[in-house]
Amino acid sequence: MDIIKEDQVLDCTGLLCPMPIVKTKKAIDGLESGQVLKMIATDAGSPPDIAAWSRQTGNELLLSTEDGGKFIFFLKKA
């Protein structure tokens, strides 16, 4: 598996919907096109929320994984 190199990390641990999405949008807005954001969340609603947000905004969800109760997302800015 290729290693994804993130340009920025956003820790949304402990935040509940809609805050992970709100903070992800703000972080992505601050990136250049093609840069990658790694977002970490503990809200169980985050995987479907991030997938839907990615489809709606055109930002690419490169990877979505779960590790010990933490959901980790790699998003590439469109």
Secondary structure as UniProt FT lines:
FT   STRAND          8..12
FT   TURN            13..14
FT   TURN            17..18
FT   HELIX           19..29
FT   TURN            33..34
FT   STRAND          36..41
FT   TURN            44..45
FT   HELIX           46..57
FT   STRAND          60..67
FT   TURN            68..69
FT   STRAND          70..76
//
